[in-house]
Amino acid sequence: MRQAHTRPFRLPPRCGESGGYNLHAGVVIAAHDREGLERLCRYVLRPPLARTRMERRPDGLWVLTLRRPYSDGTTAFIFSELELVEKLAALVPPARKNLVSYHGVLAPRHAMRSAVIPKTAPTESLGLLRKEPRAKRSRWVPWADLLWRVFQVQGVSCVCGGRLVLHAVVIPPATIDVLASLHRSGALAANAAARGPPGAAVAP
């Protein structure tokens, strides 16, 4: 990787750099500044590369043009194909890697963590999809729990107003036997005829 058009520079206040990585600690969002928080979240969640600023040169190298020049004057990065793949692969997090680390009083085992974490009111039971109650120390979390935690969406709700209930878990090879028996009994065909093709209007 090569940088284009660089010049000596000094880091701004509350910034540090080491080993090619830099940390900027000068961004401050007020407690009730929701628009500022949204801008910061959009910045953090932006994609790693913008295709509109990627260009392949006749010699086979790739040029990534920056949206704004760096403080040292860098306006673009030049990669070989292997370097570009290497940089993209480095962005893929390892499996089961916690991507958020909390320090200080927000650390998981800090003695004062319970005093700074806001208390939430107990929510109504969602009737989550599980065959048996989850063990207290189990690390497995049902997908309906995750949907509620992240998106506040009740994944067990049905469009008819009812709740989905898990009656049994069928895994291969038993799955094939169950589907085959339903096919022989005509239950699948009857259900498909009642439901209609995807996107079809439902008669009142």
Backbone hydrogen bonds, N-H to C=O, Kabsch-Sander energy under -0.5 kcal/mol:
donor,donor_aa,acceptor,acceptor_aa,energy
2,R,78,I,-1.8
4,A,76,A,-2.1
7,R,72,D,-3.4
15,C,12,P,-0.8
16,G,23,L,-2.1
18,S,21,Y,-2.9
21,Y,18,S,-1.7
23,L,16,G,-2.8
25,A,14,R,-2.9
25,A,23,L,-0.6
28,V,26,G,-0.5
33,D,30,A,-1.2
34,R,32,H,-1.5
37,L,33,D,-2.0
38,E,34,R,-2.2
39,R,35,E,-2.3
40,L,36,G,-2.1
41,C,37,L,-2.4
42,R,38,E,-2.6
43,Y,39,R,-2.0
44,V,40,L,-2.4
45,L,41,C,-2.4
46,R,43,Y,-0.9
51,R,49,L,-0.6
53,R,50,A,-1.8
54,M,51,R,-1.3
55,E,63,V,-1.9
57,R,55,E,-0.5
57,R,61,L,-3.2
60,G,57,R,-2.1
62,W,79,F,-3.4
63,V,55,E,-3.3
64,L,62,W,-0.5
64,L,77,F,-3.0
65,T,53,R,-2.4
65,T,63,V,-0.7
66,L,75,T,-2.4
70,Y,74,T,-2.5
73,G,70,Y,-2.1
75,T,4,A,-1.8
76,A,4,A,-0.6
77,F,64,L,-2.2
78,I,2,R,-2.4
79,F,62,W,-3.1
84,L,80,S,-2.4
85,V,81,E,-2.1
86,E,82,L,-2.2
87,K,83,E,-2.4
88,L,84,L,-2.2
89,A,85,V,-2.6
90,A,86,E,-1.7
91,L,87,K,-0.6
91,L,88,L,-1.1
92,V,89,A,-1.3
97,K,94,P,-1.4
99,L,97,K,-0.6
106,L,103,H,-1.5
107,A,104,G,-1.6
110,H,107,A,-1.6
113,R,110,H,-1.4
115,A,112,M,-1.0
116,V,112,M,-0.8
116,V,113,R,-1.1
117,I,113,R,-1.5
130,R,128,L,-1.1
138,S,135,A,-1.2
146,L,142,P,-1.7
147,L,143,W,-2.4
148,W,144,A,-1.9
149,R,145,D,-2.4
150,V,146,L,-2.4
151,F,147,L,-2.3
152,Q,147,L,-0.6
152,Q,148,W,-1.1
153,V,147,L,-1.1
155,G,153,V,-1.2
157,S,154,Q,-1.6
158,C,162,G,-2.3
161,G,158,C,-1.9
164,L,156,V,-3.1
167,H,165,V,-0.7
170,V,168,A,-0.5
171,I,169,V,-0.5
174,A,171,I,-1.3
176,I,173,P,-0.7
177,D,173,P,-1.2
178,V,174,A,-2.3
179,L,175,T,-2.5
180,A,176,I,-2.4
181,S,177,D,-2.2
182,L,178,V,-2.2
183,H,179,L,-2.3
184,R,180,A,-2.3
185,S,181,S,-1.9
186,G,182,L,-0.8
186,G,183,H,-0.7
187,A,182,L,-1.4
188,L,182,L,-0.9
190,A,186,G,-2.2
191,N,187,A,-2.3
192,A,188,L,-2.5
193,A,189,A,-2.4
194,A,190,A,-2.1
195,R,191,N,-2.1
196,G,192,A,-2.7
200,A,197,P,-1.9
203,A,201,A,-0.5
